[in-house]
């Protein structure tokens, strides 16, 4: 069995000198606890004795180091504080460390009664134990892993109360210590700090905490930031500007929102505000998006609402899109209810939002925006261009949505591509299969670029196979006067040539005759 770091001198006192009552108790518990006698139960029994027997037992127990062992066990099980006080009065040492357990991974750690009180988050017992130690001793206590207890306690929920106790004892707290107290967000503790600490030092601590909270996400510490700004902020850039820039850079949006609520929004550039709005929408914090606009730029609300709608369309978030559109309609100006100068979403705004959704490949957002009034004839300069954009992005869902909304799949765009020819060019086989199944012309209209030639020209053999299986004519010439077999021969695509010849393509074009 492992020995404690400071093994008490057990078995050195004369057992024959103990009264019979105490000897029987010692014998009863000896097997379980060879290092320190008696256990907590034995200590309680001794404390119930009276007269000379109690005195003799107390002296014997102190010689064995058993009172400290009893103290450790009483603290560990959150026992009676009265008993803890009496054990301390009898000489128990709250700093003596005993092995944590016999487990291989834990046996290198040793715990004292103070360690266990902190481990149990029992501030009342902590105070009882620390009251027996001088201030210098308090400042040098180490936790089980060797860290100064002033540092390790700061991360616990009793950290604020502990530091307050240390402050009342006369300890000098560092900026880091005060910062941890502030992060505990205990209003009574903050009130005591304001009374006991220098105002300039406390302000410096508050600024450091806000910056630290802005730098990295810290759970619910934005509530502490809110409290700190309420208690200490004077609206100066020290409290607001630098933390806001840090929070935006760190994507710490909850702290951003808290800082903006306290007036930091006036320092945001338009680019930063747009970044914040987009992040809130992406995270689904739609109501906070409206709050940000109201806090930062209430006089520019129509403009920022439009930006928020476009941002929501770009990320394809349906609920934020609907919420923002409804909010814009509800707050519309009476003078110009359907123009860009008001906040009601105009056709132009809805169309621009639809363009964002189409470009990003968000089919459901596209459908919602068209249902709300987006004009596909104006999107990208016309329906065919909108369809071409969706096809370029490889978004089958958006292509399907646009076709369902009335776009013509067989109409060539300004570059001469039908949607099938464009999909074949880019090798978007899923879109090609969908269009073939939908019944789109696999050869396309005369004068337009042929899907099969585009597939061959761009080395997409699988797409060419789907088109041929869908009925594409391997000998039909495109707007350049060449067939698919001509293209394959020119580019020396032997696999393509064999596939085209196997379905009936005849080598009778100018390319073959030149050979």
N, C-alpha and C positions, 0 to 999 in steps of 0.2 A: 504493500500500500504506500502511496506517495506521502512524503512528509510535507508539512506546511513550510512556507518560506521562513517563518520564525517559529520553530517548534517549541511549544510550551514545555516546561520541565515537568512532565507528568511522572507519577509513581515515585517522586522523591520525598514526599511527606510521609510521616509514620502512620500507616493505616491503623495500627493498634491503638493510637491515641484518640481515634474517632469514637464518639458515643455509638452504642449498638444501633440506634435508629439510623444514623447517618451511614454507618458501615453497611447496613443492609441495602440502602439506596445506592451506595457506591458499587457494591457487588452486582446489583441488578442491572446497572447501565454500563458497567465496565467493558463488556464485550463489544458493544456497539460504538463506543467512543473512547478509544485508547489514548487519544492525543490530549483531550481536555475534559476534565470532570468538574462538576456534573453537567448534564444536559439541561435544557430549559426546564424540563419537567422536574429534574432533581433540584434545580435552583429554586423553583417555586416551593418545593417541599421544605427546603432549608429555610426559606424566608418565612414559612409558617411556624418554624420552631421558635422557641422563646428562651430567654435567659442565657445561661452559660453554654448550653448545647448549640444555640445559634451562633454565638461568638466563636466557639471552637470550630464549627463547621465552616464558618466564613473564612477563618484563617487558613484552614486546610485547603479550601477551594481556591483561595488566592494563590497559595503556593503551587498548586497544580495548574494554574492558568485557566481553571474551569469557569470562572465568572465571565471572562471574555468570550469563551465558547458559548456560554448560556446567552450572553448579550447578542452574539451573532445570530443564534438560532431564533431568538425572540423577535429581532428585527426582521429576519428573513420571512417569518410567518405573519408579519404585521400584528405582533402581540400587544400586550398591555403596555402603554407608555409609562404607567406608574411603576411597573416592574422594571422597565428599561431604566428609569431614573434611579431606582434603588440599586440595580446592578452597577450603574455608573458610580453611585456613591460608595459602593463596596470596592471599587477599584478597577472595574472592567475597562479595557482599553478599546475604544471604538475604531482605532486605526490599525489594530493587529489583523493581519490577513491570514485566512485559512484557505486550503484548496477548494476550488469551486465544486469539483466532483472528481470521481475516479475515472471518468470517461477520458479516453486517450486524447481527444481534441480539446478538452476543457482543462486537463490537469495542469497545464502550464499557467493557467490563470488563478490568481488568488483574490479572495474577496474579504473585505473587512465589513464591520457593521455599517459603517458610513456608505460603503459601496452598495450594500444591499438596500439601504434606505433610498438612495438615489435610483437604484434599479427599480424599486417598487413605486417610484414617483410619489413618495410619502414625505411631503415637505415638513409636516409637523414633527415627525420622527427625526428628520434631518436636522431641524433646529434644536431638538433636545440633545442630539449627539454633538453638534458643533458648539453648543454653549459650553461644553466642558473643555474646549480647546482654546488656546490663546490665538490672537489674530495672526501672528506670524506662522503658527502651525497650520492654520486654515489655508493660507496662501500657497503652501507647499504640498498639500495633499495630492496624491496621484491616484488616478482611477486604475481599474484592473489591467489596462493595456499600457500603463505608464504615462498617460497624458495628464496634464494638470487639470484638476477637477473644475477649475474656473472655466476652462475651455470646453471640456466635454459636456458640462451641464447645460451649456448654452443651447444645445440642440434638443433639450427635453422640454416637456410642457410645464415643468416647474422652474425652468431657467429664470423667468422673470422674478418669481418669488424668492429664489435663491440669491439673485443679485441684489434684490432689495434688502434682504437680510444682511448680506455682506456690506451693503452701503450703510445700514444702520449700525453695524459693528465698527465702522470707521475705515473700511477698505477703500482704496482708490481704484475706481473702475476705469478701464480703458475705453477708447472709442468703440472697439469691437464689442466689449461687454455691454455697453449701453445700447448699441445697435441691436443686439440679441434681445434685450429687454423690450425695445420698441417693437420688434417683430412678433413678440408674444401677444401684442395688441391687448394688453390688460389696462383698462382705463385708470383703475386705482393706482397701479404701479407707475404709469406715466405721470399721474398727478403728483406722486411723491417725488419723482425725478425732477419735475419742474420746480419743486420747492427746495430740493437739496443740491442740485447741480447748477453750475454757472450757465447762464442763458446762452452765451456765445458757444460754449462747448457743447451744450445740448443741441443747438441748432446745427452745428457741424456734424454731430452724430446723426441727426435726422436726415440731413442731405446725403450722407454716406449710405444710410439704409435705403433711401429711395433709389439711389443709383444702383445699389446692389440688387434690389428687387427688380429693377428695370432690365438688368443685364441678363438674368436668367429666370425661367419660370420657377416659381416657388410655391406651388400649391395655392392656398387661399391667402397668401401674403399680400395680394392686392387690397384686401380689407385692412391690413395693417398700414399699407401705403395711404389708403383713404384717411385713416385715423391720424397718421403722422402729418399729412398735408393739412387736415382740419385743425390740428393742434398747433403746428409750428410754421406752416407756410405763410409767407407774406406776399406771395405772387411774384417773387423775383425770379429771374432766369436761373439762378442757382438751383432752385427747387424744381423747376419745370422744364427748361429748355434742354439741358444736357441729359437728364433722365428720359425725356421724350425721344430724343434722337437715339439714345441707346436702346430703348424699348422697341422703336420702329425697326432698327437694324437687327434686333434679336427676335423679331416677330413675336414679341411678348404683348399680345393684343389686349389682355385683361388689364395690364398695368397702363397701356396706352389709353384705354378708355377711362381709367381712374384719373390719370394726369390731365386728359382733355376736359373731364368734368370739373377739374379745379382750375381751368383757364389756360392750359398749355396749348390748346388748339390754335390760338392766335399766332403761335410761332411755327405752325406747320406750313410748308410750301405746298403748292397745288399738287405736285408730284407725290409728296409724302401722304397728303390727304387721300389721294386716289389709291395709293398703296394700302392705306388703312381700310378704306371702304371695300376694296376688293378682297382683302383678307377676311374682313368681317362677314362678307357675303359667302365666301368659300366655306367658312366655319359655320354658316347657318345662323349667325348672330344678326338677323335682319332688323329687329327692333333697335338694337344698339347702333345699327347703321343710321337710322333716323336720328337717334340721340346725338351721334357724332356731328351730323349735319347741323342740328339745332344748336349744339354747343359752339361749333367752330365758325360757321358762316350762315347764320339765319337769314341775312340779307341776300345771300346767294343760293338759297335753298333750291329754286327751280333748276339752276345750273347743275348743282351737285346731285340732285335727284336724277337728272338725266344721265349723269356720269355713273351713278350707282346702278341704274337700269342697264346701261351698256355693259358694266362690269358683271352684273348677274347673268346677262345673256352670254357673255364670253365663257363663263364657267358652267353654264347650263343648269343652274339651280332653279328648279321650277317654283318652289314656294317663295324664295326671295323675289323672283320676277313678278309673280302675281301680287305679292305683298307691296312691292314698290309701285307697281302700276296702280293698284287700288289706292295707295297712299297719295300718289301724285294726282289721281282723279279727285280724291276727297279734298285736297288742299288747292284745287285749281282756282286761279283768279277769275273773277267775274267779267273782266274786260275782254280777255282773249282766251276763251276756254279751250281752243283747239290749235293754238299756234305755239311755236317754240318759245314765245315770250312768257307764256303761262306754264303751269306745272302739269296740266293734263297732257298725257302722252299723245303727241301728234303722229300722223301717218309717217312723216319723215323720221321721227325718233324711233318708232316701232320698226320701220324698215331698216334703219341702221342697226338696231338691236338684232333683227333677224339675220342681217349680214354677219354680225359677230357670231351668232349661234351656228349658222351654216358653216362658217369658216372653221369654227372649233369642233364641228361634228356633233352638235347636240340636237338630235331630231325632235325630242319632246319640247324643248325650248322653242324650236322653230315653229312647231305646230301651235303652241300657245300664243306666240307673237303674231302669227298670221291670223289666228282666231280673234285676237285683240285689235287687228286692223293693219298689220304690216302688209305692204303692197309688193308682191313678188315681181310685178312688172317693172318696178323701180329698183329692186334689189340688184346690185352689181350692174345696173344698166339694162336689165331684162331677165325674164324667167330662164332663158337658155343659159345665160351667164351664171345665174344662181345654181342651176343644175350642174354646170361645168365645174364650178368651184367645189361643190360637194363631192363630185366625182374625183377631182384632183386630190382631195384630202382622203379619198378612200373610204368615205363614210356611207356604207350601204344604207344605214337607217335613215340618214338625211335624204339620200337619193329617193328612197321609198316614200318618205314623208312628202317631198316636193312633188313627186309624181301623183301621189294621192291628193295633193292640193291643187292639181290641175296642170302641172308643167308637161310639155309635149316632149316625149322621149325621142321622137323621130326628127325633131327640128334641129338642124345644124346651127351651131353658134357662129360667132363672127369669124372664127378661125377655120370653119368648115368641119368641125367635129360634131357628130351626134354624141349623146351621152354614152352609148355603147362603144363607139370608136374611141372616145377619150378613156373609158375604163380599160379597153383592150390595150391602148397605148401604154398605160401605167401598170398594166399587169394586175389590176384589181379583180382577181378571178371570182371573188364572192359577188361583186356587183355584176360582173358579166353573167354569171349563172342566174342571178335574180332577174336580170333584164331579159335573158333568153326565155326563162320560164314565164315571165310576164307577157311575152308575145311581141316584144320590140323587134322591129325589122333587123335581121342579122346582117344584111348587106347595106342597109341605109339608103337614103335617096340618091338619085343621080346628082353628080356634081359635088357630093360630099366625100369626105375621106372614109374609106372602107374599114370596118372593124378588123377584118381578117388581115388585110395588108398592114395595119398598125400593129397587130399582135406579132406578125412575122418580122416586121422591120425592127421591133424592139425586143426580139429574141424571147418572146413569151410563148413557148411551145404548148404549155398546158391550156393557156387561153385560146390559142388557135384550135386546139383539139375540141374544146367546148363549143366554139363557134361552128366548126365543121359538123359536130354532132347535132347542133341546133339548126342545120340546114344552110349554112353559108356556102355560096357558090365559089369554088376555088379558081374559076377561070374569069370571074367578073373583074373588069378593070376599074381602077379608081380614077380620081380626077387628074392624075398624072399620066394616065393611059397605060398603066402596068398592072399585071395580075399579081397575086400572092406568090405564085411560083417564080415570076420574074424577080421579085424582091429577094426570095430565098436564094436564087442563083447568083444574083449580084453580090450578096453578102456571104456567099459560100456556106450556107447553112444546110449541111447535108441531111441532118435529121428532119428539118422542116421540109426539104425537097421530097424525101421519101414519104413523109406523111401526106403531103399534097398529091403526089403521084398515086398513092394508094387509094385516094378517094376520087380519082378520075381527072386530075389536072393534066393537060396536054402541053408538052414542051414545044410550043410553036410561036413563041413571042420573039421579038427582035433580039433579046438577050441570048436566047439559045441559038438563033440563026447566026449570030456573030461568032459564036464558038465554032 
